[in-house]
Amino acid sequence: MLGDLLDDPLGVEHGGSMRGMELLPLRTCFTAEKIRTRVTGVVRELSGFFSCLSGAEFEGYEIHMGETELPAGTEPFSLLGGDRAGTEDGASGGGVIGSYVHGLFDSGSIADRLAEKILAGKGMTLSAVEHIDPAAYKESQYNLLADHLLAALDMQSIYSILLTPPPKKIAKKSSPLSTTYWAAPSPPPQPTPPPQRNR
């Protein structure tokens, strides 16, 4: 999306071509194979604003169906390890970085390095602000979401549905091999309407 053009010649995502955001000089082509893998990596030697990330190690995961072409002179963002060892990932240029790796800020030093760079521009240091453990923060957000769901949903009805026994099994022998059929569950009982009052 950050590049100039997204091509879909195989019709993976509806086909055709679409103009990108044109923030990096890239062309991405959808492929038939979906990459889903955990990766480690190290940020390449970058210039400009993001030079503070050079050499930072990270881990995350890739999940995509595209291959991105970098024209000559475009800096790759990182070099991957693990199952993708030696693969260049992403791009950097003009104050923009892009990567196929999800979770870059969840481990390693990338988030701290960026925060230090931004704070330095404000005349502050990282030690002047409260540090929050990302895993603990994420857990607290899940708990907040759970509290809102519990307050907004009829959990008694949901548990009743979840705890309803599965439909009965009916075995029918129509050949030497047994064929199994499932009986449809009986409909739930309908509520009795309130008695009519005479006026």
C-alpha positions as CSV (number, residue, x, y, z in Angstrom):
1,M,0.0,0.0,0.0
2,L,2.9,2.4,0.7
3,G,4.2,2.0,-2.8
4,D,3.2,3.3,-6.3
5,L,1.3,0.3,-7.6
6,L,-0.4,-2.9,-6.5
7,D,-0.8,-5.5,-9.3
8,D,-3.1,-8.6,-9.0
9,P,-2.6,-10.5,-12.3
10,L,-3.9,-13.8,-10.8
11,G,-7.1,-12.3,-9.4
12,V,-6.1,-13.1,-5.8
13,E,-7.8,-9.9,-4.5
14,H,-10.3,-9.2,-7.4
15,G,-7.7,-8.7,-10.1
16,G,-6.4,-5.6,-11.9
17,S,-4.1,-2.9,-10.7
18,M,-4.5,-0.2,-8.0
19,R,-2.6,2.9,-7.3
20,G,-0.8,2.9,-4.0
21,M,-0.1,5.7,-1.5
22,E,3.1,6.6,-3.4
23,L,5.1,7.1,-0.3
24,L,7.8,4.7,-1.4
25,P,8.9,4.0,-5.0
26,L,7.7,0.3,-4.9
27,R,5.6,-2.0,-7.0
28,T,3.8,-4.9,-5.2
29,C,2.4,-8.0,-7.1
30,F,0.0,-10.4,-5.4
31,T,1.0,-14.0,-5.7
32,A,-0.9,-17.3,-5.3
33,E,1.1,-18.4,-2.3
34,K,0.4,-16.9,1.1
35,I,3.5,-16.5,3.4
36,R,2.7,-17.2,7.0
37,T,5.7,-17.6,9.2
38,R,7.4,-16.3,12.4
39,V,10.6,-14.4,11.7
40,T,13.5,-12.7,13.3
41,G,15.6,-10.0,11.8
42,V,17.9,-7.0,12.1
43,V,17.3,-3.5,10.7
44,R,19.7,-2.6,7.9
45,E,21.9,0.5,8.0
46,L,19.4,3.3,7.5
47,S,19.8,7.0,6.7
48,G,17.8,10.0,7.8
49,F,15.3,10.0,10.6
50,F,15.2,6.2,11.0
51,S,19.0,5.9,11.3
52,C,18.4,5.4,15.0
53,L,17.0,1.9,14.2
54,S,20.1,0.7,12.4
55,G,21.2,-2.7,13.8
56,A,18.1,-3.2,16.0
57,E,17.1,-6.8,16.3
58,F,13.4,-7.8,16.2
59,E,11.0,-10.7,16.0
60,G,7.5,-10.9,14.6
61,Y,5.5,-12.7,11.9
62,E,4.8,-12.4,8.2
63,I,1.4,-12.9,6.7
64,H,1.0,-11.7,3.2
65,M,0.4,-12.7,-0.4
66,G,2.5,-10.2,-2.2
67,E,6.1,-9.7,-3.4
68,T,7.5,-6.2,-3.5
69,E,10.1,-5.0,-6.0
70,L,12.6,-2.4,-4.8
71,P,14.0,-0.2,-7.6
72,A,17.8,0.5,-7.6
73,G,18.7,3.0,-4.9
74,T,15.9,2.1,-2.5
75,E,17.1,0.9,0.9
76,P,15.7,-2.3,2.2
77,F,14.4,-2.0,5.8
78,S,15.8,-5.2,7.3
79,L,17.4,-8.5,6.8
80,L,15.4,-11.5,8.0
81,G,16.6,-14.6,9.8
82,G,15.0,-17.9,10.8
83,D,13.1,-19.7,8.0
84,R,13.6,-16.6,5.8
85,A,17.3,-16.2,6.5
86,G,19.0,-13.8,4.0
87,T,15.7,-12.3,2.7
88,E,15.6,-8.5,2.5
89,D,12.4,-7.1,3.8
90,G,10.6,-3.8,3.4
91,A,11.9,-0.4,2.3
92,S,13.0,2.9,3.7
93,G,13.2,6.3,2.2
94,G,12.0,9.9,2.6
95,G,11.0,9.6,6.2
96,V,8.9,6.5,5.6
97,I,9.6,2.8,6.4
98,G,7.6,-0.2,5.4
99,S,7.8,-3.9,6.3
100,Y,5.9,-7.1,5.8
101,V,6.8,-8.0,9.5
102,H,4.0,-7.6,12.0
103,G,4.8,-7.1,15.7
104,L,7.9,-5.0,15.2
105,F,7.2,-2.9,18.3
106,D,6.3,-5.9,20.5
107,S,9.9,-7.1,21.2
108,G,13.4,-5.9,20.8
109,S,14.5,-2.3,20.9
110,I,12.7,-0.7,18.0
111,A,9.9,1.0,20.1
112,D,12.5,2.3,22.6
113,R,14.8,3.6,19.9
114,L,12.0,5.5,18.2
115,A,10.7,6.9,21.5
116,E,14.2,8.1,22.4
117,K,14.5,9.9,19.0
118,I,11.2,11.6,19.4
119,L,11.8,12.6,23.0
120,A,15.3,13.9,22.2
121,G,13.6,16.3,19.7
122,K,11.5,17.6,22.6
123,G,14.5,17.9,24.9
124,M,13.5,14.9,27.0
125,T,14.9,11.4,27.6
126,L,13.3,8.0,27.9
127,S,14.1,7.8,31.6
128,A,11.8,10.9,32.1
129,V,8.7,9.0,31.1
130,E,6.9,6.0,32.6
131,H,7.9,2.7,31.0
132,I,5.0,0.3,30.3
133,D,5.7,-3.4,29.7
134,P,4.0,-4.1,26.3
135,A,2.8,-7.6,27.3
136,A,1.2,-6.3,30.5
137,Y,-0.4,-3.4,28.7
138,K,-1.8,-5.7,26.1
139,E,-3.2,-8.0,28.9
140,S,-4.8,-5.0,30.6
141,Q,-6.5,-4.0,27.3
142,Y,-7.9,-7.5,26.9
143,N,-9.3,-7.3,30.4
144,L,-10.9,-3.9,29.6
145,L,-12.5,-5.3,26.5
146,A,-13.7,-8.4,28.4
147,D,-15.3,-6.1,31.1
148,H,-17.2,-4.1,28.3
149,L,-18.4,-7.3,26.7
150,L,-19.6,-8.8,30.0
151,A,-21.5,-5.5,30.7
152,A,-23.1,-5.3,27.2
153,L,-23.9,-9.0,26.4
154,D,-26.5,-11.3,27.7
155,M,-23.9,-13.9,28.9
156,Q,-26.6,-16.2,30.5
157,S,-28.1,-16.7,27.0
158,I,-24.7,-17.2,25.4
159,Y,-23.6,-19.8,28.0
160,S,-27.0,-21.5,27.5
161,I,-26.3,-21.8,23.8
162,L,-22.8,-23.0,24.3
163,L,-23.8,-25.7,26.9
164,T,-26.6,-27.1,24.7
165,P,-25.7,-30.8,24.0
166,P,-24.8,-31.6,20.4
167,P,-27.4,-33.2,18.1
168,K,-28.0,-37.0,18.5
169,K,-26.2,-39.4,16.2
170,I,-28.3,-41.8,14.1
171,A,-26.4,-44.6,12.4
172,K,-27.7,-46.1,9.2
173,K,-26.2,-49.2,7.6
174,S,-26.8,-49.0,3.9
175,S,-23.6,-50.8,2.9
176,P,-20.8,-52.7,4.5
177,L,-19.5,-49.3,5.5
178,S,-21.5,-47.5,8.1
179,T,-22.8,-44.0,7.1
180,T,-23.4,-41.6,9.9
181,Y,-26.1,-39.0,9.8
182,W,-26.7,-36.2,12.3
183,A,-30.2,-35.4,13.5
184,A,-31.2,-31.8,13.3
185,P,-31.6,-30.3,16.8
186,S,-35.1,-29.8,17.9
187,P,-36.2,-26.2,17.9
188,P,-36.2,-24.4,21.2
189,P,-39.5,-24.3,23.1
190,Q,-41.6,-21.2,22.2
191,P,-42.5,-18.9,25.1
192,T,-46.1,-19.2,26.3
193,P,-47.9,-15.9,25.5
194,P,-49.4,-14.1,28.5
195,P,-53.1,-14.7,29.2
196,Q,-55.5,-12.1,27.7
197,R,-57.3,-9.9,30.1
198,N,-60.9,-9.1,29.6
199,R,-61.7,-5.5,29.5
